[in-house]
Amino acid sequence: QSVLTQPPSASGTPGQRVTISCSGSSSNIGSNTVNWYQQLPGTAPKLLIYSNNQRPSGVPDRFSGSKSGTSASLAISGLQSEDEADYYCAAWDDSLNGSWVFGGGTKLTVL
Amino acid sequence: EVQLVESGGGLVQPGGSLRLSCAASGFTFSSYAMSWVRQAPGKGLEWVSAISGSGGSTYYADSVKGRFTISRDNSKNTLYLQMNSLRAEDTAVYYCAKGGNGYCSSGPDYWGQGTLVTVSS
């Protein structure tokens, strides 16, 4: 059971806009920034969004992130077939001694 | 260009030990926190441990506390994970990841390709 809650799956057709949610608590998302990672099949994760809504250089502006309270969202507009991947949210958790917590991951299928 | 290359994975019996290494290049290693994150076969990502840039602060997931030890040698640009008392549930690909700054609360930005650890008799 992951500390951050994501839907296990999402889908869309090419060109559509899809959103993936990530729900946490006051000790993680509520008090720290959120990162999003993309993991293509058979590869290592790649940073997609950091500090809630910032894109590293090279990440298309089709990807955007937002945060409100103890929840965060990743939006992908103009969906493309190469976006088919697993997506994970993550945040620092201040409880106990501190730790990183991840969502369980959302498998995005491009129909 | 940031490069992270893990090594040391392999097959080990339950109760055994293994030490993973991560050779870093392309950035000032001592200025950045580093983490280990693992992924069991067909499962999601699980954070394992983190260490600050100076090495003075370390953090562990409850699942590995007391069994795993993270360390770094800033003179060799290398991160380590000593894993003792290994269990079947430790079987996973272990990724080395660079933090966004020197503090462990800064999330991973670059990841290595991973090394597979299999715990089985």
Interface residues (C-beta under 8 A of the other chain):
Chain A: S2 N32 T33 N35 Y37 Q39 A44 P45 K46 L47 Y50 P56 D86 Y88 A90 A91 W92 N97 G98 S99 W100 V101 F102 G103 G104 G105
Chain B: S35 V37 G44 L45 E46 W47 A50 Y59 Y60 A61 Y95 G100 C104 S105 G107 P108 D109 Y110 W111 G112 Q113 G114
